[in-house]
Amino acid sequence: MKKNIILTGFMGTGKSTLGRMLARELNYEFIDTDQLIEERLDKTIAEFFQNEGEARFRKIEAKLAQELAKCQGLVIATGGGLMINPENVAALGRTGQILCLVATPEEILERISLQPGTRPLLKDPNPLQKIIELLEQRATIYDKFTQVSTSSQSQKQLVTELLHHINQGS
């Protein structure tokens, strides 16, 4: 059985980029939950948030987490808030190892600034302050998982570090 690898963490920490690289290295399938949801809804998450709201989006995420928990051999990059729901954590945790990618608020802002209009939770006059607030709100959740800082390392170094954690089972 090929256990899943679940990459969680705040937006802009590198889950999708590193997840794709890690999946290639492990010969696993890569799943980006946000991308998969957008494909299924045939609209962006930002559009869905605007029209349907966050609560409805979180329900869709929860259904997807249950679905993915029945699979194996996946590297799953979760949306930044998917692991807020303890049921999602329990479901995905049963099938694999959860690693949390972290970065500084400033680095997160810099990274997501390259993707304007795609981050509905940051439609705020002071996005850096909003990032700090959201990181503080989610700290108790993210702190439950092995953390890997994506600041000041190359992508190749980070994949090597992730593989080390996977091989150690931590």
C-alpha positions, -999 to 999 in steps of 0.1 A, spaced: 0 0 0 13 34 -10 4 58 17 -7 93 7 14 124 14 -7 154 23 8 188 21 -10 214 41 -3 250 52 -12 285 44 -17 298 8 16 307 -9 38 283 11 45 261 -20 21 232 -16 12 229 -53 47 236 -67 65 212 -43 36 187 -44 40 183 -82 78 178 -78 74 154 -49 48 133 -68 72 130 -98 100 119 -74 78 93 -57 59 82 -89 26 92 -72 -4 110 -87 -6 147 -77 -39 162 -66 -44 199 -59 -77 201 -40 -84 237 -50 -76 230 -87 -98 198 -86 -127 217 -70 -124 245 -96 -125 219 -124 -156 202 -110 -174 235 -103 -163 250 -137 -155 283 -119 -127 297 -98 -128 295 -60 -129 333 -59 -161 333 -80 -175 305 -59 -167 324 -26 -183 355 -40 -215 338 -52 -219 309 -27 -199 319 3 -171 302 23 -193 279 44 -206 262 12 -171 259 -2 -159 242 31 -186 216 26 -174 208 -9 -138 206 5 -150 181 32 -167 159 6 -135 159 -14 -114 150 16 -136 120 23 -133 110 -14 -95 113 -14 -92 94 19 -103 63 0 -74 65 -24 -37 57 -21 -5 67 -38 -14 104 -39 5 136 -31 -23 159 -21 -19 197 -19 -47 209 2 -63 243 1 -50 266 28 -82 261 50 -90 225 42 -74 212 74 -93 236 96 -120 209 97 -110 181 121 -130 156 101 -108 164 71 -77 159 92 -89 126 105 -99 113 71 -67 122 53 -45 114 83 -58 78 83 -45 73 47 -12 90 49 13 114 63 5 151 68 33 177 64 27 214 69 46 239 48 53 273 64 68 306 53 70 341 67 40 364 63 61 387 41 72 359 19 36 346 16 24 381 5 52 383 -20 44 349 -35 7 354 -37 11 390 -51 23 372 -83 -12 357 -86 -36 386 -83 -73 381 -80 -71 344 -71 -71 347 -33 -106 355 -20 -96 357 17 -71 384 10 -95 410 -5 -85 433 23 -70 468 23 -40 455 44 -33 420 30 -1 415 52 -22 421 83 -49 398 71 -22 371 64 -9 375 100 -44 373 114 -52 342 95 -19 325 104 -26 333 141 -61 318 138 -48 286 121 -16 282 142 -31 256 166 -42 236 136 -9 239 116 12 232 147 -2 197 150 17 186 119 54 183 111 64 217 98 88 224 69 98 260 63 98 269 26 117 301 32 153 306 20 157 271 4 156 260 -32 128 238 -45 152 209 -49 164 213 -13 128 214 -1 119 182 -20 149 165 -4 138 177 30 102 165 24 115 131 13 136 129 45 105 135 66 85 110 46 112 83 50 114 91 87 77 89 91 76 122 108 
